[in-house]
Amino acid sequence: MTSQEIRQQFLDFFKSKEHLIVPSAPIVLKDDPTLMFSNSGMTQFKDYFLGYKEPKAPRIADTQKCLRVSGKHNDLDDVGRDTYHHTMFEMLGNWSFGDYFKKEAIDFAWELLTEVYKIPKENLYVTIFEGDASENLERDQAAYDFWKAHISEDRIINGNKKDNFWEMGESGPCGPCSEIHVDLRSEEEKAKTPGVQLINQDHPQVVEIWNNVFMEFNRKADGTLEKLPAQHVDTGMGFERLCMALQGKKSNYDTDVFTPLIAKVEELSGKKYEGILENEKDIAIRVVVDHIRAVAFAIADGQLPSNGGAGYVIRRILRRAISYSYRFLDMKEPFLYELVAVLKNQMGAFFPEIVKQEKLVTEVIKEEENSFLKTIESGLIRVEKLIQQTISETKKVLPS
Ligand code: GLY
């Protein structure tokens, strides 16, 4: 299955379960003082959970462009160094606004993963919230009982507040959550170490793919929890990780979400991607193909690189890509802008903003590359001069 088909099957499944399919909101948030970017699918629905606005429908599903590069959810340092974290990623989500709750959410998730996508049941594990006395929160026994109908009890794992109580930021809607993890290792590896021991242990092939949040609370600015006026469901499935699982790959970068971009970087740099975890060239290629998506979509959604706020975050991501490719791919001239056309061909059918804004995005990136490369070059000249000066001053004071 191609990534396009995988995305479409998710949307078709939830349409068949009476969900209204909506487009992704822009990646950049302009009217939420608590957040700069959409960091999950639910951000565009925050006011529905809080009861400030009426949702268009009680059931909604979509794929949302998300960016986790600042604030409570920040994966930037892992990007490139591992195979499954990203700055920008797509989050497939289904929502119930005061409609269905835990049972239906769990039943839908299980049906989609095992009957539609046909992920072998023996590769799946789930976690539930174990409770937290300091917050006066009980164990999520209801989720446990609903999971028991689908999966053996030794595959239902208790999780703590860090992993199983989801919050969008320092304040806002939140609630206990139940994650689904997939074990993509070989049978030989599974025989050596049972998957249950590797849940939430940062193993690259035993990863969380889907989080089902049961929104019941609002975290207020003073840190206390208050009950929401109704109970809701907020789910988020990592699209690129799902593609890895369904395409039989061991890394998100080996799926067709990334391979066309990697092929273009190989062509432009003359360097071959070997998929090695600790190889600097391969890290640089992963950084480049990840970061170009974040930067291109942020610009397409109206956030130009700049010296402050969200614009500065975007400029820093772009400069991280330039710096890695300068150091480890020997790319001393602008080239990242040439990846925008590849991205457009790959994602434009689903995200028309990248088609509409292709010219602007390409020009802005090229201009940023030019100016940052000049800064790097003049910095290096200054460093070289300082070295020469130090050497000649040292010669003067030392006896020959
Ligand atoms: N809002 C659910 C998640 O991001 O995991």
Boltz pocket constraint, residues with backbone or C-beta under 6 A from the ligand:
constraints:
  - pocket:
      binder: B
      contacts: [[A, 39], [A, 40], [A, 41], [A, 42], [A, 166], [A, 211], [A, 213], [A, 234], [A, 235], [A, 236]]
      max_distance: 6.0
